């Protein structure tokens, strides 16, 4: 994920597509409308869950790398060189989204950027 806002918008627009069947590039079969709607809801829920987890983690300041480390451990994510950088980009997208929504802020200390949840 590279832009959380656009991803959510795209998922919601897909629900409005009037078709009986859908071909998704990363799935090995054709989906019907009900299956697509369920998949869309699962993806939106996944985004929302990750937002909540990140906000919880940012009750304490974390660098982007520290946040990624926590997410990898919490979600038992498989990790190799390529996956690390894909996850790293996704964490960046979530941080940008949450900052745009004014839910988090940052500080720079000793050349490192720390993100934290804004007080409610």
C-alpha positions in Angstrom: 0.0 0.0 0.0 1.4 3.3 -1.0 -1.6 5.7 -0.5 -4.1 4.7 2.2 -6.7 7.4 1.3 -6.6 6.4 -2.4 -6.7 2.7 -1.5 -9.9 3.2 0.6 -11.5 5.3 -2.2 -10.7 2.6 -4.8 -12.1 -0.2 -2.7 -15.3 1.8 -2.2 -15.6 2.5 -5.9 -15.1 -1.1 -6.7 -18.2 -2.0 -4.7 -20.2 0.3 -7.1 -19.1 -1.6 -10.2 -22.1 -3.3 -11.8 -20.9 -6.6 -13.1 -21.5 -10.3 -12.4 -17.9 -11.5 -12.4 -14.5 -10.0 -11.6 -10.9 -11.0 -12.6 -8.4 -9.9 -9.9 -4.8 -10.1 -11.0 -3.5 -11.7 -7.8 -6.2 -14.3 -7.5 -6.2 -17.5 -9.5 -10.0 -17.6 -10.1 -12.9 -15.4 -11.2 -14.9 -13.9 -8.4 -18.6 -13.2 -8.4 -20.1 -9.9 -7.0 -20.7 -11.3 -3.5 -17.2 -12.7 -3.3 -15.8 -9.4 -4.5 -17.8 -7.4 -1.9 -16.6 -9.8 0.8 -13.0 -9.3 -0.3 -13.4 -5.5 -0.4 -14.9 -5.5 3.1 -12.0 -7.7 4.3 -9.5 -5.3 2.8 -11.2 -2.2 4.3 -11.3 -4.0 7.7 -7.6 -4.9 7.4 -6.8 -1.2 6.8 -8.9 -0.1 9.7 -7.3 -2.8 12.0 -3.8 -1.7 11.0 -4.7 1.9 11.7 -5.8 1.0 15.2 -2.7 -1.1 15.8 -0.4 1.7 14.7 -2.2 4.2 16.8 -1.9 1.9 19.8 1.8 1.4 19.2 2.3 5.1 18.8 1.1 5.8 22.3 4.9 5.5 22.8 7.1 7.3 20.2 8.6 5.0 17.5 10.8 5.5 14.5 9.4 4.1 11.3 11.9 1.2 11.6 10.8 0.5 15.2 7.1 0.6 14.2 7.8 -1.8 11.3 9.6 -4.1 13.7 6.6 -4.2 16.1 4.2 -4.8 13.2 6.2 -7.7 11.8 6.4 -9.3 15.3 2.7 -8.7 16.2 1.5 -10.0 12.8 4.1 -12.7 12.4 4.8 -11.4 8.9 7.2 -13.3 6.7 10.3 -11.3 6.0 13.0 -11.2 3.4 14.8 -8.3 1.7 12.0 -7.5 -0.8 9.2 -7.9 1.7 11.0 -5.6 4.2 11.0 -2.7 1.8 7.4 -3.4 0.7 6.3 -3.3 4.3 8.5 -0.3 5.0 6.7 1.6 2.1 3.3 0.6 3.6 4.2 1.8 7.0 5.3 5.1 5.4 1.9 5.3 3.7 0.0 4.7 7.0 2.1 7.3 8.8 1.5 9.8 6.1 -2.3 9.1 6.2 -2.4 9.4 10.0 -0.5 12.6 9.9 -2.8 14.0 7.2 -5.7 13.1 9.5 -3.9 14.9 12.3 -4.0 11.8 14.5 -0.2 11.6 14.9 2.8 14.0 15.0 6.5 13.6 14.9 9.7 14.9 16.4 13.3 14.7 15.3 15.9 13.8 17.9 19.6 13.1 17.2 18.9 12.6 13.5 16.0 10.2 13.9 12.3 10.9 13.3 9.9 9.7 16.0 6.2 9.4 15.5 3.7 9.5 18.2 -0.1 9.7 18.7 -1.5 13.1 19.4 -3.4 13.4 22.7 -7.1 13.1 22.2 
